[in-house]
Amino acid sequence: MICGWRKKSRPEQPPQDGGGGGTRRPDRALKKMGLTDDEDIKVMLKGSFLWKIKSRRRKKERFYRLQEDGLTILSERCFKRARSKQIFSITHMEAVREGCQSEGLRKHGRCFPETWCLTIVFKGRRKNLDLAARSEEEAKRWARGLKKLMAKVEAMSQREKLDHWIHDILHRADKNKDNKMSFKEIKDMLKMINIDMNDIYAYQLFQECDKSSNDRLEEHEIEEFCTLLMKRPELEELFHRYSGQDFVLSAKELGAFLQDQGEAADLAHAHRIIQTYELSEKAKQHDRMMLDGFMMYLLSAAGDILNQEHANVYQDMSQPLCHYFISTSHNTYLTDNQIGGASSTEAYIRAFMEGCRCVELDCWEGSNGEPIIYHGHTLTSKILFRDVIEIIRDYAFKHSSYPVILSLENHCGPEQQVTMVRHMKAILGDMLLTQTLDGQVPKELPSPEQLKGKILVKGKKLPDLVCDPENMSFLSDNPEEEEEEEEEEERVLRRERRRSSHSLQEIRPPQAKDAAQLSQELSDLVVYCQAVPFQSLEQALRSQQPGQMSSFSERKARKLIKESGNGLVRYNARHLSRIYPLGLKMNSSNYNPQEMWNAGCQLVALNFQTPGWEMDLNHGRFLVNGRCGYVLKPSFLRSRQASFDPESGRGPGPRATLLLVKVITAQQLPKLNNKKSSIVDPFVRVEIHGVRADCSSKQTEYKLNNGFNPRWEETLSFQLQVPELALVRFVVEDYDTTSCNDFVGQFTLPFTSLREGYRHIHLLSRDGASLAPATLFVHIKSKKM
């Protein structure tokens, strides 16, 4: 009996598939990974019965098995008359946690021994998969095996991912599993890989590879067919342009190519590239590079569009906090909309793993003296404040060591405020910053480097009548003044909430009558991020202290930018400012963060749970500097005497630049649905997001019925007045005659981190997950105007 439920009798034999059951012979993919003799992998290939845990009542035992491709897990649930099958890919996994290390397992998995449990965390918005094995040994086997496979996938080159992908497609297209391919199976495979190839041409390729003339492609013939399919004519043309008649690159010829790429072109560098990427040992000995080696080089990280030096922390981290853009989440606890969505500690984990450095905690009075977090007066679920603080302790610095800011929206009375302080001090310990670094009143904000490993509290503070008697005006009787919710928005929001449910009054927490009062204990935890009401730029620039900051709704921020953009730039050179979405957005949609970054606003808070182009920009902005969550602002946004105007883009710092993007090809674009007949008609759109004068969008023609290797060779040009602020977004969409184009993939990065020359771009899904092996191949060139 498990968890009070009597286990149904079931045969110990695993479900049988069309290709037989039991332990299966691993195919060439696992051999190339070097894992064919690994005991953990053998257990996974044989398969195991694991409990899938979703709630206290919903615990389903399924059969999980690693497929021969080494990248796919199949799960099956047996019914009386049918079998339910699901698959997921190792490439979509972000982490494996052992034990009860997820919210789901902590709530619903306590009836299983903790050592039997594990959690699979997926990239993007897909929910965690909580599992329990039949023994501790089996759980450890799966956890170790999954981690090994993830490490192998992470280490794969783009060429290896492509090779692995095409052979997986071939395996799925081989319906009768005889390791031979008929022409019909080949045609089905072509549709799987998103290409509508002419039947005559496809049959010509088939016959060319069918050396045995038996209308079946055998293993070595399938290899040859794959080689023909994976040819990259645009890369071959580029190689031949530099290699000359002998079709071999010497170190000198490779140096000429590197010079055109804008890279170091000395012979020593060319020699290192040959030794690293050339596949032929004989060619290496003669310091030569063949076509395959050249393609390996271009498809490696060395050929990525992102400057690889910027993939690590490369910026000066010793400047004041207000000199950085800081990755910031709004309503961090939510996994869906702000009216009825679920609150979860997992949302904090995901935010931290994306590099977020400022998270929000909406704190309300809870039962049994324990504060809770949720979106007040709504149907969103509630989580304990204590549980969130424990997650912050465990995950705040797993991805980045730079400081985390807890933005507290406090609706608790003094007693539960004291409880909040007690939990923060007991759980966070030395990580929690409780006083200034030198014990003195700060003259300027400390740097991210000085605050490494520290957690700061943002909130209101009681007035210091001795040091700053004027500070009394900054403590308001309105508990929501920090968020400056406009009265009109609040009236509409409450009206909509009343319409959505007549029972909302019943779900309100027992908010204390004296919630507007601030306890001394909570006030003392606010050190460098004291929230104060904003009166005017003139007053703030004149009297606001370095450790004081204000929050603005997106509407208020836009108004300030329009009416006094330069004044806001100068304010942000001295103080932190936080921007948040309008409360009217029932679906938790986002605003354009670029407008706020143009004015130097640091804490531009977005709903991380809501995918879209706004979050694409946020991912792109913080993609660089090691994805540590801090990006140094351009110099013209850091000066207290700055003359830069974010509306016009005029100022002494920026210098206009011409950007030329030649879109050459795309490779292995994903299908948009599971219909075999669905082939995309792709086109590429390049967008510039920056100051108003720079914002533009241009696109290529669409290519009919080809998502496998469409080719454009189209050049798009852009003039950038302020390149230091610009983000470049590459978008692939499926053309539709109704103008309702379907999103395929995208990639966004700062213009200043763009590498010139021939580059590949790894496309991402709407929620930021990799679409590997889907790529774009482009040529980038820029010059000052």
C-alpha positions in Angstrom: 0.0 0.0 0.0 1.4 3.4 -1.0 0.1 6.7 0.5 -3.0 5.0 1.8 -3.8 3.6 -1.7 -3.7 -0.1 -2.4 -1.4 -0.7 -5.3 -3.1 -2.3 -8.3 -1.7 -5.6 -9.3 0.3 -5.3 -12.5 2.7 -7.6 -14.3 6.3 -6.9 -13.6 7.1 -7.2 -17.3 7.4 -3.8 -19.0 5.0 -2.8 -21.9 6.1 -4.3 -25.2 6.5 -2.0 -28.2 6.5 -2.8 -31.9 10.2 -3.4 -31.8 10.2 -5.9 -28.9 10.8 -5.3 -25.2 13.3 -5.9 -22.5 16.8 -4.6 -22.7 17.4 -3.3 -26.2 20.6 -2.9 -28.1 21.7 0.8 -28.0 22.1 2.4 -31.4 25.0 4.4 -32.8 23.9 7.6 -30.9 24.8 6.1 -27.4 28.0 4.6 -28.9 29.1 8.1 -30.0 28.3 9.4 -26.5 30.5 6.7 -25.0 27.6 5.4 -22.7 26.9 2.0 -24.1 28.6 0.2 -21.1 27.3 2.6 -18.5 25.2 0.7 -15.9 22.8 3.6 -15.2 22.1 3.9 -18.9 21.5 0.2 -19.2 18.8 0.5 -16.4 17.2 3.4 -18.3 17.2 1.5 -21.6 15.5 -1.5 -19.9 13.0 0.9 -18.3 11.4 1.3 -14.8 8.0 1.8 -13.2 8.0 5.2 -11.6 5.2 7.0 -9.8 4.2 10.3 -11.4 3.1 12.6 -8.5 0.7 15.5 -9.3 -1.4 15.8 -6.1 -2.3 13.9 -3.0 -4.8 11.9 -4.9 -3.3 11.9 -8.4 -0.3 9.4 -8.3 0.0 7.4 -11.4 2.5 4.6 -12.0 3.9 4.8 -15.5 6.6 2.9 -17.3 9.6 5.1 -18.2 12.2 4.0 -20.7 15.2 5.7 -22.5 14.9 5.3 -26.2 17.8 4.0 -28.4 18.6 7.6 -29.6 19.8 8.5 -26.1 17.8 11.7 -26.2 14.2 10.7 -25.7 12.3 9.3 -22.7 9.1 7.4 -23.4 6.5 7.0 -20.7 3.5 4.6 -21.0 0.4 4.1 -18.9 -1.5 0.9 -19.5 -5.3 1.0 -19.8 -7.6 -1.9 -20.2 -7.9 -1.5 -24.0 -5.3 1.0 -25.0 -1.9 2.4 -24.0 -1.2 6.0 -23.4 2.2 7.1 -24.5 4.1 10.4 -23.9 7.7 11.4 -24.7 10.0 14.2 -23.7 13.5 15.1 -24.8 16.7 15.3 -22.8 17.4 18.6 -24.7 14.3 20.1 -23.0 15.6 19.4 -19.5 17.2 22.1 -17.3 18.0 20.2 -14.1 17.4 17.0 -12.1 16.8 17.4 -8.4 17.2 14.4 -6.1 14.9 14.0 -3.0 11.8 16.1 -2.2 13.3 19.3 -3.7 10.2 20.7 -5.5 7.0 22.3 -4.3 5.0 19.4 -5.6 7.0 16.7 -3.8 7.1 18.7 -0.6 3.3 18.9 -0.7 2.2 15.6 -2.2 5.2 13.2 -2.0 5.7 12.8 1.7 4.3 9.3 1.7 7.3 8.1 -0.3 10.8 7.9 1.2 12.7 11.1 0.2 15.5 9.0 -1.2 13.1 7.4 -3.7 12.0 10.8 -5.2 13.4 13.0 -8.0 12.2 15.9 -10.0 12.9 16.7 -13.7 12.9 20.5 -14.3 12.2 21.5 -17.9 13.3 24.6 -19.7 10.7 27.3 -20.4 7.2 27.2 -18.9 6.7 23.5 -18.9 5.8 22.2 -15.4 8.1 20.0 -13.4 7.8 16.2 -13.5 7.8 14.8 -10.0 8.6 11.1 -9.8 9.1 8.4 -7.2 10.9 5.1 -7.8 10.3 1.7 -6.3 13.7 1.9 -4.5 16.5 4.3 -3.5 18.9 2.5 -5.9 16.5 2.9 -8.8 16.0 6.6 -8.1 19.7 7.2 -8.0 20.2 5.3 -11.2 17.8 7.5 -13.1 19.0 10.7 -11.5 22.7 9.9 -12.4 21.8 8.7 -15.9 19.7 11.7 -16.7 22.5 14.0 -15.5 25.1 12.2 -17.7 22.9 12.5 -20.7 22.3 16.2 -20.1 26.1 16.7 -19.8 26.7 14.9 -23.1 24.0 17.0 -24.9 25.5 20.2 -23.4 28.9 19.3 -24.8 27.7 18.4 -28.3 28.7 20.6 -31.2 26.1 22.0 -33.5 27.2 19.4 -36.2 26.8 16.6 -33.7 23.3 17.8 -32.7 22.3 17.9 -36.3 23.7 14.4 -36.9 21.9 13.1 -33.9 18.6 14.8 -34.9 18.6 13.5 -38.5 19.2 9.9 -37.3 16.5 10.2 -34.8 14.1 11.2 -37.6 15.3 8.3 -39.7 14.6 5.9 -36.8 11.1 7.2 -36.3 10.4 7.0 -40.1 11.5 3.3 -40.2 8.0 2.1 -39.4 8.7 -1.7 -39.4 12.0 -1.3 -37.5 14.0 -3.4 -40.1 16.8 -0.8 -40.3 15.9 -0.4 -44.0 14.1 2.5 -45.7 11.6 2.2 -48.5 11.0 5.3 -50.7 7.6 5.8 -49.0 9.4 5.9 -45.6 11.9 8.3 -47.1 9.0 10.6 -48.2 7.4 10.4 -44.8 10.8 11.3 -43.3 11.1 14.4 -45.5 7.7 15.6 -44.2 8.9 15.0 -40.6 11.9 17.3 -41.2 9.7 20.1 -42.6 10.6 19.9 -46.3 8.3 19.4 -49.3 10.7 17.9 -51.8 9.8 17.3 -55.4 9.1 13.5 -55.8 11.2 13.2 -58.9 14.2 14.8 -57.2 13.7 12.8 -54.1 13.6 9.6 -56.0 16.7 10.6 -57.9 18.5 10.9 -54.5 17.0 7.6 -53.4 18.2 5.8 -56.5 21.7 7.4 -56.3 22.1 5.9 -52.8 20.4 2.6 -53.5 23.6 0.8 -54.5 22.0 -2.7 -54.0 19.2 -1.8 -56.4 16.5 -3.5 -54.2 14.3 -0.4 -53.6 15.5 -0.3 -50.0 18.2 1.8 -48.4 20.3 -0.2 -46.0 22.4 1.1 -43.1 25.4 2.4 -45.1 23.1 3.7 -47.9 21.0 5.6 -45.3 24.2 7.2 -44.1 24.9 8.4 -47.6 21.4 9.7 -48.0 21.8 11.7 -44.7 25.1 13.1 -46.0 23.4 14.3 -49.2 20.5 15.8 -47.2 22.8 17.6 -44.7 24.9 19.3 -47.4 25.3 23.0 -46.8 25.9 24.6 -50.3 26.3 28.1 -48.8 29.1 26.9 -46.6 30.7 25.0 -49.4 30.6 28.2 -51.6 32.2 30.2 -48.8 34.9 27.5 -48.3 35.8 27.4 -52.0 35.9 31.2 -52.2 38.9 31.2 -49.8 40.5 27.7 -50.6 41.0 28.2 -54.3 41.2 25.4 -56.8 42.7 22.7 -54.5 39.6 22.9 -52.1 41.9 22.9 -49.1 42.5 25.8 -46.7 46.1 26.6 -45.8 46.7 28.5 -42.5 47.4 31.6 -44.6 44.1 31.3 -46.5 42.2 30.7 -43.2 43.9 33.8 -41.9 42.5 35.8 -44.8 39.0 34.5 -43.9 39.5 35.4 -40.2 40.6 38.9 -41.2 37.4 39.4 -43.2 35.5 38.1 -40.1 37.1 40.9 -38.0 39.0 38.4 -35.9 42.7 37.9 -35.1 44.3 36.9 -38.4 47.8 35.8 -37.4 49.1 32.4 -38.5 49.3 31.2 -34.8 45.6 31.8 -34.4 44.8 30.0 -37.7 47.0 27.1 -36.6 45.1 26.8 -33.3 41.8 26.7 -35.1 43.0 24.0 -37.5 44.3 21.9 -34.6 41.0 22.3 -32.8 38.4 21.7 -35.5 40.0 19.8 -38.4 38.8 16.2 -38.4 41.6 14.7 -40.5 44.8 13.9 -38.7 46.7 14.0 -41.9 45.4 17.5 -42.8 46.3 18.6 -39.2 49.9 17.5 -39.7 50.2 19.6 -42.8 48.4 22.6 -41.2 45.5 22.3 -43.6 41.8 22.5 -43.2 39.2 20.5 -45.2 35.6 21.4 -45.8 34.3 19.3 -42.9 36.7 20.9 -40.5 35.7 24.4 -41.8 32.0 23.6 -41.2 32.8 22.3 -37.7 34.5 25.6 -37.0 31.7 27.8 -38.3 29.0 25.8 -36.5 30.9 25.8 -33.1 30.7 28.5 -30.4 33.5 30.3 -32.3 31.0 30.9 -35.1 28.2 32.1 -32.9 26.7 35.5 -33.4 27.1 36.3 -29.7 30.6 37.6 -28.8 31.8 34.7 -26.6 33.8 37.1 -24.4 30.5 38.6 -23.4 29.1 35.2 -22.4 31.2 35.6 -19.2 31.2 38.5 -16.7 33.4 41.1 -18.6 32.1 44.4 -17.4 33.3 46.6 -14.5 31.3 45.5 -11.5 32.7 48.0 -9.1 30.4 50.9 -9.9 27.3 52.0 -7.8 24.2 49.8 -8.1 22.4 52.6 -9.9 24.8 52.4 -12.9 23.5 49.0 -13.9 20.4 47.6 -15.6 19.1 44.9 -13.1 17.0 41.9 -14.2 13.7 42.4 -12.3 10.5 40.3 -11.9 7.0 41.6 -11.1 4.6 39.4 -9.1 7.4 36.8 -9.1 5.2 34.2 -7.2 2.7 33.9 -10.0 2.8 31.2 -12.7 -0.2 32.6 -14.6 -2.4 35.7 -14.6 -2.9 37.9 -11.6 -6.6 37.3 -11.1 -6.8 33.5 -10.7 -3.4 32.1 -11.4 -1.4 29.8 -9.2 1.2 31.1 -6.8 4.3 28.9 -6.5 7.8 28.8 -5.0 8.9 27.2 -8.2 8.3 30.6 -9.9 11.1 32.1 -7.8 13.4 29.3 -8.7 12.8 29.8 -12.4 13.3 33.5 -12.1 16.7 33.0 -10.3 17.8 30.5 -12.9 17.1 33.1 -15.6 19.4 35.5 -13.9 16.7 37.6 -12.1 18.2 39.7 -9.3 15.1 41.5 -8.0 12.1 39.5 -7.0 8.8 40.7 -5.5 7.0 39.4 -2.4 3.4 40.6 -1.8 3.0 39.9 1.9 -0.4 39.5 3.6 -1.7 38.4 6.9 -2.0 34.7 7.1 -3.6 32.3 9.6 -1.8 30.8 12.6 0.4 33.9 12.7 2.2 33.0 9.5 2.5 35.6 6.7 1.4 34.5 3.2 2.3 35.7 -0.3 -0.3 36.1 -3.0 -2.0 38.8 -5.2 -4.3 40.4 -2.6 -8.1 40.3 -3.0 -7.9 37.9 -5.9 -8.4 34.1 -6.6 -4.7 33.5 -6.9 -3.5 30.7 -4.6 -1.4 31.5 -1.5 2.0 30.3 -0.4 3.8 30.8 2.9 6.3 33.6 3.3 8.6 31.2 5.1 8.7 28.8 2.2 9.6 31.5 -0.2 12.5 32.7 2.0 13.8 29.1 2.1 13.7 29.0 -1.7 15.5 32.3 -1.8 18.2 30.9 0.5 18.7 27.8 -1.7 18.6 29.3 -5.2 19.4 33.1 -5.0 23.1 32.5 -5.8 23.1 29.3 -7.8 23.2 31.1 -11.1 24.7 34.4 -10.2 26.8 35.6 -7.1 25.7 39.2 -7.4 23.3 40.8 -4.9 19.6 40.0 -4.8 16.9 42.6 -3.9 13.7 41.5 -2.2 11.0 44.0 -3.2 8.6 43.8 -0.3 5.0 44.9 -0.7 3.9 44.8 2.9 0.2 44.4 3.9 0.9 42.7 7.2 0.3 44.2 10.7 3.2 44.7 13.1 3.0 41.2 14.7 3.4 39.3 11.4 6.0 41.9 10.2 8.1 40.7 13.2 7.5 37.1 12.1 8.7 38.0 8.6 11.9 39.5 10.1 12.4 36.5 12.3 12.1 34.1 9.3 14.5 36.2 7.1 17.1 36.4 9.8 16.9 32.7 10.8 16.7 31.3 7.3 19.0 33.7 5.4 21.6 34.2 8.1 24.7 36.1 7.0 23.3 36.5 3.5 20.8 39.1 4.7 22.3 42.6 4.7 21.2 44.3 8.0 23.5 47.4 8.0 25.6 49.5 5.7 28.9 48.0 4.7 31.0 50.5 6.6 28.4 51.3 9.3 28.1 54.9 8.1 25.3 56.8 6.3 26.0 56.0 2.6 27.2 58.9 0.3 26.6 56.6 -2.7 25.3 53.2 -3.4 27.7 50.3 -3.1 28.7 48.2 -6.1 27.5 44.7 -7.1 31.1 43.5 -6.4 31.0 44.8 -2.9 27.5 43.2 -2.3 28.3 39.8 -3.7 26.4 37.0 -2.0 24.2 39.5 -0.1 20.4 39.9 0.0 19.0 43.4 0.3 15.5 44.3 1.4 13.6 47.0 -0.4 10.7 48.6 1.5 9.6 51.5 3.7 11.6 52.7 6.6 10.7 54.6 9.8 12.0 58.2 10.0 15.3 58.9 11.7 14.4 62.0 13.6 18.1 62.6 14.5 19.8 62.1 11.2 17.1 63.1 8.8 14.0 64.7 10.3 12.6 65.4 6.8 12.3 61.7 6.3 9.0 61.7 8.2 7.3 62.7 5.0 8.4 59.6 3.3 6.3 57.3 5.5 2.8 57.2 4.3 -0.4 56.0 5.9 -1.4 54.3 2.6 0.1 50.8 2.5 0.0 50.7 -1.3 1.7 54.1 -1.9 5.0 52.4 -2.7 3.3 51.0 -5.8 1.6 54.3 -6.5 -1.6 52.5 -7.8 -3.6 55.2 -9.5 -7.1 55.6 -8.2 -8.8 55.2 -11.5 -7.0 51.9 -12.2 -7.9 50.6 -8.7 -11.6 51.4 -9.2 -11.7 49.5 -12.6 -9.6 46.6 -11.2 -11.9 46.1 -8.2 -15.0 46.4 -10.4 -13.6 43.6 -12.7 -12.8 41.5 -9.6 -16.4 41.8 -8.3 -17.7 40.7 -11.7 -15.3 37.7 -11.9 -16.6 36.2 -8.6 -19.2 37.1 -6.0 -17.2 35.2 -3.5 -14.0 37.3 -3.6 -15.0 39.0 -0.3 -14.9 35.6 1.4 -11.3 34.8 0.3 -9.8 38.0 1.5 -7.2 37.3 4.2 -7.7 38.7 7.7 -5.7 41.9 7.0 -4.8 43.6 10.3 -6.4 47.0 10.9 -3.0 48.5 11.7 -1.3 47.1 8.6 -0.3 50.7 7.7 2.0 50.7 10.7 5.6 49.7 10.2 7.5 47.7 12.8 10.9 48.9 13.9 12.3 45.4 13.2 11.2 45.4 9.5 12.3 49.0 9.1 15.8 48.1 10.3 16.3 45.6 7.5 15.9 48.3 4.9 19.4 49.5 4.2 20.2 50.7 0.7 16.7 50.4 -0.9 14.4 52.6 1.0 11.1 53.1 -0.8 9.9 56.7 -0.8 7.0 58.4 -2.6 8.0 60.4 -5.6 6.9 64.1 -5.6 8.9 65.6 -8.5 12.2 65.3 -10.2 13.3 68.7 -8.9 12.6 67.7 -5.3 14.2 64.2 -5.7 17.4 65.5 -7.3 17.6 68.2 -4.6 17.0 66.2 -1.4 16.7 62.4 -2.0 19.4 60.4 -0.3 21.5 57.8 -2.2 19.8 54.9 -0.4 16.3 56.1 -1.3 14.4 55.1 -4.4 11.0 55.4 -5.9 8.6 53.1 -7.9 6.7 54.2 -11.0 3.9 52.6 -13.0 4.6 52.2 -16.7 2.2 55.1 -17.4 3.9 57.4 -14.9 7.3 56.5 -16.3 6.3 57.2 -19.9 4.9 60.6 -18.8 8.2 61.5 -17.1 10.2 60.4 -20.1 8.1 62.5 -22.4 8.0 65.6 -20.2 11.5 65.5 -18.6 13.5 62.6 -20.1 16.9 64.1 -19.4 15.8 64.8 -15.8 14.9 61.1 -15.3 18.3 60.1 -16.8 20.1 62.3 -14.3 17.9 60.9 -11.5 18.8 57.3 -12.5 22.5 58.2 -12.5 22.2 58.8 -8.7 19.2 56.6 -7.5 17.5 53.3 -8.2 14.1 53.4 -9.8 11.6 50.5 -10.2 9.0 50.4 -13.0 6.0 48.1 -12.8 3.1 47.1 -15.1 -0.3 48.8 -14.8 -2.7 47.0 -12.5 -5.3 46.9 -15.2 -3.6 44.1 -17.0 -5.7 41.2 -16.0 -3.8 38.7 -18.1 -0.4 39.8 -16.6 0.7 41.2 -20.0 4.0 43.2 -20.2 5.0 46.6 -21.4 7.9 47.6 -23.6 11.0 47.6 -21.3 13.2 49.3 -23.9 11.5 52.6 -23.3 12.5 52.5 -19.6 16.1 51.3 -20.3 16.5 54.3 -22.7 16.0 56.6 -19.7 18.4 54.6 -17.5 15.8 52.9 -15.3 17.4 50.0 -13.6 14.7 47.8 -12.0 12.3 47.4 -15.0 9.9 44.8 -13.6 8.2 42.3 -16.0 5.9 39.4 -15.6 8.4 36.5 -16.2 5.5 34.1 -16.4 4.1 35.8 -19.6 6.0 35.0 -22.8 6.1 37.4 -25.6 8.4 39.9 -27.4 8.7 42.0 -24.2 10.3 39.1 -22.4 12.4 38.3 -25.5 13.9 41.8 -25.1 14.5 41.2 -21.4 16.3 37.9 -22.1 18.4 39.6 -24.8 19.3 42.5 -22.5 20.6 40.2 -19.8 22.0 37.5 -22.1 25.5 39.1 -21.7 27.9 39.7 -18.9 27.7 36.1 -17.8 23.9 36.3 -17.5 24.6 37.5 -14.0 21.5 39.8 -14.0 23.6 43.1 -14.0 24.5 45.0 -17.2 26.5 48.2 -17.0 24.6 51.1 -18.5 26.3 53.2 -21.3 28.5 56.1 -20.0 26.0 58.7 -21.2 23.4 57.2 -18.8 25.7 57.1 -15.8 26.8 60.8 -15.6 25.1 63.1 -13.1 25.5 65.9 -15.6 24.2 63.8 -18.5 22.6 65.7 -21.4 21.2 62.6 -23.1 17.5 62.8 -24.1 15.9 59.4 -24.3 13.0 60.7 -26.4 15.1 62.2 -29.3 18.2 60.1 -28.7 20.3 63.3 -28.8 23.4 63.7 -26.7 27.2 63.8 -26.8 27.8 60.1 -26.2 26.1 58.1 -29.1 27.5 57.8 -32.6 25.4 56.7 -35.5 26.1 53.3 -37.1 25.0 51.5 -40.2 24.1 47.8 -39.7 23.9 45.4 -42.6 22.3 42.0 -42.0 22.5 39.5 -44.8 20.1 36.6 -44.2 21.5 33.6 -45.9 19.8 30.4 -44.8 17.9 28.6 -42.0 18.3 25.0 -41.0 16.0 22.4 -39.4 13.1 24.8 -38.5 10.6 23.1 -36.2 7.2 22.0 -37.4 4.4 24.1 -35.9 2.1 21.1 -35.3 2.1 17.3 -35.5 0.3 17.1 -38.8 2.6 15.3 -41.3 1.4 17.4 -44.2 2.3 20.7 -42.4 5.3 22.4 -43.9 6.3 25.9 -43.0 6.7 28.8 -45.4 9.3 30.7 -43.5 10.5 34.2 -43.6 12.9 36.1 -41.4 12.2 39.5 -39.7 15.0 41.6 -38.2 13.9 44.1 -35.6 15.8 46.9 -33.9 14.6 48.0 -30.5 16.2 51.1 -29.1 15.5 54.8 -29.0 12.5 55.9 -31.0 14.5 56.9 -34.0 16.2 53.5 -34.2 13.1 51.3 -33.8 12.5 49.5 -37.1 11.7 46.2 -38.7 12.5 44.6 -42.0 11.9 41.1 -43.4 12.8 38.8 -46.2 10.5 37.1 -48.7 8.9 33.8 -47.6 10.1 30.5 -49.0 7.4 28.1 -49.9 7.2 24.6 -48.2 10.8 24.5 -46.9 11.6 24.5 -43.2 14.6 22.2 -43.6 17.1 24.5 -45.4 15.4 27.6 -46.9 17.8 30.1 -48.6 17.3 33.8 -49.0 20.6 35.7 -49.6 18.8 39.0 -48.8 20.5 42.0 -47.2 18.6 44.2 -44.7 20.1 47.6 -43.7 19.5 49.7 -40.5 20.7 53.1 -39.3 21.3 53.3 -35.6 21.6 56.7 -33.9 22.2 55.2 -30.4 23.8 51.7 -31.0 24.8 51.4 -27.3 21.2 50.9 -26.3 19.9 48.9 -29.3 18.8 45.3 -29.2 18.7 43.2 -32.4 15.9 40.6 -32.6 15.9 37.9 -35.2 12.5 36.3 -35.7 11.4 33.4 -38.0 7.7 33.1 -38.8 5.5 31.0 -41.0 3.9 33.1 -43.7 0.1 33.1 -43.8 -2.0 34.8 -46.5 -4.4 36.0 -43.8 -1.5 38.0 -42.2 -1.8 35.8 -39.0 1.7 34.6 -39.3 2.8 31.9 -36.9 5.8 32.3 -34.7 8.6 29.7 -35.3 11.6 31.0 -33.3 13.6 34.0 -32.3 16.9 35.2 -30.8 17.6 38.6 -29.3 20.9 40.2 -28.2 22.5 43.7 -27.7 24.0 45.3 -30.8 27.2 45.8 -28.8 27.6 42.0 -28.4 26.9 41.3 -32.0 29.9 39.7 -33.9 30.6 40.6 -37.5 31.2 38.2 -40.3 29.5 34.9 -41.1 27.6 33.7 -38.0 25.0 31.2 -36.9 22.1 32.0 -34.6 20.5 29.4 -32.3 16.8 29.9 -32.3 14.7 29.9 -29.1 11.0 29.2 -28.5 8.5 31.7 -27.1 9.4 30.7 -23.5 13.2 30.9 -24.1 13.8 27.2 -24.6 16.3 26.0 -27.2 15.0 24.8 -30.6 18.2 23.0 -31.4 19.2 22.1 -34.0 17.2 25.0 -35.6 19.5 27.8 -36.7 19.9 30.9 -38.9 23.0 31.6 -40.9 23.7 35.3 -41.5 26.5 37.7 -42.4 26.8 40.8 -40.2 28.6 44.0 -41.1 28.6 47.4 -39.4 30.4 50.8 -39.8 30.3 54.2 -38.2 28.5 56.8 -40.2 
